[in-house]
Structures are given as C-alpha cells and as structure tokens.
C-alpha cells in the first residue's frame, strides 16, 4: 500500500462516483483551487 504525507503531490487518479460518473483528480484541480479531502470507504453492499 502506498503512503503519502502532507504536502506531497498525489498521482492523478480516476474513481467511480455513486452517481455513475467519474471523478478525476486532475480535472477537479483545474475546476477549483484548494484542499481535497478524499474518504475511501471499503465496505460490502
């Protein structure tokens, strides 16, 4: 498992959203400035 520390840059990634669309970090960074808070929930449905 990879580990990142505060201030390090994350690699670009794309994740599926609950709405069926996709979230891409690089696209989001172009849309707005500021911090990102990403919650990874690993569960079974």
C-alpha positions, -999 to +999 in steps of 0.1 A: +000+000+000+013+035-009+016+062+017+016+099+012+025+127+036+011+162+040+025+184+013+033+156-012+017+156-046-006+127-053-006+109-086-035+115-109-064+090-105-100+084-116-126+069-093-163+059-099-189+081-082-221+069-067-240+089-094-224+067-121-200+095-133-162+095-127-141+117-105-106+126-118-082+145-096-065+165-123-099+176-137-111+187-103-079+207-097-085+226-129-121+234-119-113+248-084-085+256-061-079+245-025-077+213-005-092+179-013-105+155+013-110+120+000-127+094+020-120+058+010-148+036+022-142-001+017-173-020+025-196-046+012-230-037-001 
